[in-house]
């Protein structure tokens, strides 16, 4: 099993609830097809570098997961077919990228813990 990271942008015309529903659809898609979700981040509404489908903002979401390589093509087809997703990118993480993301998560947890204690 390889480790992958998918970042996708959900169209900004959706309500918060509809956006969460779109994200949940792909979480369940991954789980139903044997993937193990390692980490998730919701980056919120962000300005796009250039307009996509006449939209200048979008909801960004990152999912880091372990899966077989054959699942990636199926996931990307499902994202292309979903009109709520305006862009996506999936990358395979090598051992250095995996170590870096784990280190980054540890640091953010420690920072959150220190903030909570203060």
C-alpha positions in Angstrom: 0.0 0.0 0.0 1.2 3.5 -0.9 0.5 6.7 0.8 -1.2 9.5 -1.1 -2.3 13.0 -0.6 -5.3 14.5 -2.4 -6.1 18.2 -2.3 -9.4 19.2 -3.9 -11.3 22.5 -4.3 -15.1 22.5 -3.8 -17.1 25.2 -5.6 -17.8 28.3 -3.4 -21.5 28.5 -4.4 -22.4 25.6 -1.9 -23.5 26.2 1.6 -21.3 25.0 4.5 -23.5 21.9 4.9 -23.4 21.0 1.2 -19.6 21.4 1.1 -19.2 19.1 4.1 -21.5 16.6 2.3 -19.2 16.6 -0.7 -16.2 16.0 1.4 -17.9 13.2 3.3 -18.8 11.6 0.0 -15.1 11.2 -0.9 -14.1 10.1 2.6 -16.6 7.3 2.4 -15.6 6.5 -1.2 -12.0 6.0 0.0 -13.0 3.9 3.1 -15.4 1.8 1.0 -12.7 0.9 -1.4 -10.2 -0.2 1.2 -8.2 3.0 1.8 -7.1 4.0 5.3 -7.4 7.8 5.9 -4.3 8.9 7.8 -5.0 12.7 8.1 -7.4 15.4 7.0 -7.3 19.1 6.9 -10.0 21.6 6.0 -8.3 24.8 4.8 -11.5 26.7 4.4 -12.4 29.3 1.7 -9.4 30.6 -0.2 -8.8 32.8 -3.1 -7.8 31.0 -6.3 -4.6 32.0 -8.2 -6.7 32.4 -11.3 -10.5 32.1 -12.0 -11.8 28.5 -12.6 -15.3 28.2 -14.1 -15.7 32.0 -13.5 -15.1 31.5 -9.7 -12.3 33.3 -7.8 -12.6 31.4 -4.5 -13.2 27.8 -3.3 -13.2 25.5 -0.3 -9.9 23.7 0.0 -9.7 20.2 1.6 -6.8 17.8 2.0 -7.0 14.1 2.6 -3.9 12.0 3.3 -4.5 8.2 2.9 -3.0 4.8 2.3 -4.4 2.8 -0.6 -3.6 0.6 -3.6 -2.5 2.4 -6.7 -5.5 1.2 -8.7 -7.8 3.2 -6.5 -6.4 6.5 -7.6 -7.7 6.4 -11.1 -11.1 5.5 -9.8 -11.1 8.3 -7.3 -10.1 10.8 -9.9 -12.9 9.7 -12.3 -15.4 10.1 -9.4 -14.0 13.6 -8.7 -14.3 14.6 -12.4 -17.9 13.4 -12.5 -18.8 15.4 -9.4 -19.7 19.0 -10.5 -19.1 20.3 -6.9 -15.3 19.6 -7.3 -13.7 22.3 -9.5 -10.0 21.1 -9.2 -8.1 18.2 -7.5 -4.6 16.9 -7.3 -3.4 13.6 -6.0 0.3 12.9 -5.3 2.1 9.8 -4.1 4.1 10.5 -1.0 7.6 9.1 -0.8 9.2 8.2 2.5 10.6 11.7 3.0 7.2 13.3 2.3 5.5 11.0 4.8 8.1 11.8 7.5 7.8 15.5 6.8 3.9 15.4 7.1 4.1 13.4 10.3 6.6 15.9 11.8 4.4 18.8 10.7 1.3 17.2 12.4 3.3 16.6 15.6 4.4 20.2 15.7 0.9 21.5 15.1 -0.5 19.2 17.9 2.2 20.5 20.3 1.4 24.1 19.4 -2.3 23.5 20.0 -1.6 21.8 23.3 0.6 24.8 24.5 -2.1 27.2 23.4 -4.7 25.3 25.4 -2.6 25.2 28.5 -1.9 29.0 28.4 
